[in-house]
Every structure is written in C-alpha cells, then in structure tokens.
C-alpha cells in the first residue's frame, strides 16, 4: 500500500479550556473545525488553572468567568448556567432542602477556587448569597460532578456538564424556582493581528 503524507499545515492554534468544558463541548467542536479546515493543526491544553496567554503561547482561551483581564480581547460566546443538584442517594439520607434557609444545614461538595462555599442566586433581579459548608472541596469540575453523583453532598454544577445526569435521574435539581447566578463563556485572545 502506498502511504501518502499530509500536506504541511498553513497554521496552528493552541487553545486552552477547563477540563469539563473541553470534554462537554470543545473536543467535538475542534473535530468539526478540522473537518472544515483540515490543514490547521490544533493543540488543546486542558486545566482548571488559567494559563498565561503569552508565556504558554495560547492563541485562544475559553474562559468561564464574569471577571476578565482588561488587557485581553474577550468575545462573548454564551452564558454558563448552573444548577443546584444532588443525587437521589444523598436526598434519601439527608432530605431535600425546600428554601434557601435550609441550605446551610446540608453537606456540600464545593470548588476550592473563588468563593466556593458561597452560593449566589438571582432572586427578583437581586443577587442573594448563601454561605454553605463544603465537606468536600476540589478545584476540578469533573471530580466535583463525580462526588455529587456519588452522594457526597449538594453541588452547584454547570448545566452543560450535568444535563444528561438530570435527564436520566442520576441527579435531582434543587430549588428549581431559584436561578443560580450565571457566568459568561468567553473566547479570550491577546490581539486581533493575524487572527483569522
């Protein structure tokens, strides 16, 4: 059989994103992008730590945040909605909270980054904060989801990552009348020069 080498790529892109977003959205989008642009090479760097765009030679970062570095260019992509949820196993053992006031008495799996033990909700146009007790903390959304699925506690997780868990009943949405505060999903880069 004759082996034919691929033509040299006219360019490449180094992209970074969180593990959960890369798994749920970006890996498939990258494959679709390469079907349209087969000569562009892609490198995906995955991690919850925000990489330095200059030092790590990042062309495009997908950041889920409402506070972005003012020195970068940020293009809004979508909103990241979250859901307060728990496993049926946890709820059978600890009961289901009926109001925000019930939350501090429950066990939580939370994030170590930011104010992980403070939950924020939009209530009648105002932001409401509730302090909770994180008995399991992690900096990784994938591990957080697994812990909540295993019954470790209640968690606040992005809908893009747990939508299927909710549909199949592996997780139960709590306090559905309340909307957790949303975050922006942004494409972040340093310069418009040489950007296709």
KAVENMO-V846181 format. One record per residue. N is the residue number from 0. RES is the residue in one letter. BURIAL is b if it has 16 or more other C-alpha atoms within 10 Angstrom, else e. Layout:
n:N res:RES burial:BURIAL
n:N res:RES burial:BURIAL
This chain:
n:0 res:X burial:e
n:1 res:X burial:e
n:2 res:X burial:e
n:3 res:X burial:e
n:4 res:X burial:e
n:5 res:X burial:e
n:6 res:X burial:e
n:7 res:X burial:e
n:8 res:X burial:e
n:9 res:X burial:e
n:10 res:X burial:e
n:11 res:X burial:e
n:12 res:X burial:e
n:13 res:X burial:b
n:14 res:X burial:b
n:15 res:X burial:b
n:16 res:X burial:b
n:17 res:X burial:b
n:18 res:X burial:b
n:19 res:X burial:b
n:20 res:X burial:b
n:21 res:X burial:b
n:22 res:X burial:e
n:23 res:X burial:e
n:24 res:X burial:e
n:25 res:X burial:b
n:26 res:X burial:e
n:27 res:X burial:e
n:28 res:X burial:e
n:29 res:X burial:b
n:30 res:X burial:e
n:31 res:X burial:e
n:32 res:X burial:e
n:33 res:X burial:e
n:34 res:X burial:e
n:35 res:X burial:e
n:36 res:X burial:e
n:37 res:X burial:e
n:38 res:X burial:e
n:39 res:X burial:e
n:40 res:X burial:e
n:41 res:X burial:e
n:42 res:X burial:e
n:43 res:X burial:b
n:44 res:X burial:b
n:45 res:X burial:b
n:46 res:X burial:b
n:47 res:X burial:b
n:48 res:X burial:e
n:49 res:X burial:e
n:50 res:X burial:b
n:51 res:X burial:e
n:52 res:X burial:b
n:53 res:X burial:e
n:54 res:X burial:e
n:55 res:X burial:e
n:56 res:X burial:e
n:57 res:X burial:b
n:58 res:X burial:b
n:59 res:X burial:b
n:60 res:X burial:b
n:61 res:X burial:b
n:62 res:X burial:b
n:63 res:X burial:b
n:64 res:X burial:e
n:65 res:X burial:e
n:66 res:X burial:e
n:67 res:X burial:e
n:68 res:X burial:e
n:69 res:X burial:e
n:70 res:X burial:e
n:71 res:X burial:e
n:72 res:X burial:e
n:73 res:X burial:b
n:74 res:X burial:e
n:75 res:X burial:e
n:76 res:X burial:e
n:77 res:X burial:e
n:78 res:X burial:e
n:79 res:X burial:b
n:80 res:X burial:b
n:81 res:X burial:b
n:82 res:X burial:b
n:83 res:X burial:b
n:84 res:X burial:b
n:85 res:X burial:b
n:86 res:X burial:b
n:87 res:X burial:b
n:88 res:X burial:b
n:89 res:X burial:b
n:90 res:X burial:b
n:91 res:X burial:e
n:92 res:X burial:e
n:93 res:X burial:e
n:94 res:X burial:e
n:95 res:X burial:b
n:96 res:X burial:b
n:97 res:X burial:e
n:98 res:X burial:e
n:99 res:X burial:e
n:100 res:X burial:e
n:101 res:X burial:e
n:102 res:X burial:b
n:103 res:X burial:e
n:104 res:X burial:e
n:105 res:X burial:b
n:106 res:X burial:b
n:107 res:X burial:b
n:108 res:X burial:b
n:109 res:X burial:b
n:110 res:X burial:b
n:111 res:X burial:e
n:112 res:X burial:e
n:113 res:X burial:e
n:114 res:X burial:e
n:115 res:X burial:b
n:116 res:X burial:b
n:117 res:X burial:e
n:118 res:X burial:b
n:119 res:X burial:b
n:120 res:X burial:b
n:121 res:X burial:e
n:122 res:X burial:e
n:123 res:X burial:e
n:124 res:X burial:e
n:125 res:X burial:e
n:126 res:X burial:e
n:127 res:X burial:e
n:128 res:X burial:e
n:129 res:X burial:e
n:130 res:X burial:e
n:131 res:X burial:b
n:132 res:X burial:b
n:133 res:X burial:b
n:134 res:X burial:e
n:135 res:X burial:b
n:136 res:X burial:b
n:137 res:X burial:b
n:138 res:X burial:b
n:139 res:X burial:b
n:140 res:X burial:b
n:141 res:X burial:b
n:142 res:X burial:e
n:143 res:X burial:b
n:144 res:X burial:b
n:145 res:X burial:e
n:146 res:X burial:b
n:147 res:X burial:b
n:148 res:X burial:b
n:149 res:X burial:b
n:150 res:X burial:b
n:151 res:X burial:b
n:152 res:X burial:b
n:153 res:X burial:b
n:154 res:X burial:b
n:155 res:X burial:b
n:156 res:X burial:b
n:157 res:X burial:b
n:158 res:X burial:e
n:159 res:X burial:e
n:160 res:X burial:b
n:161 res:X burial:b
n:162 res:X burial:e
n:163 res:X burial:e
n:164 res:X burial:e
n:165 res:X burial:b
n:166 res:X burial:e
n:167 res:X burial:e
n:168 res:X burial:e
n:169 res:X burial:b
n:170 res:X burial:b
n:171 res:X burial:b
n:172 res:X burial:e
n:173 res:X burial:b
n:174 res:X burial:b
n:175 res:X burial:e
n:176 res:X burial:e
n:177 res:X burial:e
n:178 res:X burial:b
n:179 res:X burial:b
n:180 res:X burial:b
n:181 res:X burial:b
n:182 res:X burial:b
n:183 res:X burial:b
n:184 res:X burial:b
n:185 res:X burial:b
n:186 res:X burial:b
n:187 res:X burial:b
n:188 res:X burial:b
n:189 res:X burial:b
n:190 res:X burial:e
n:191 res:X burial:e
n:192 res:X burial:e
n:193 res:X burial:e
n:194 res:X burial:e
n:195 res:X burial:e
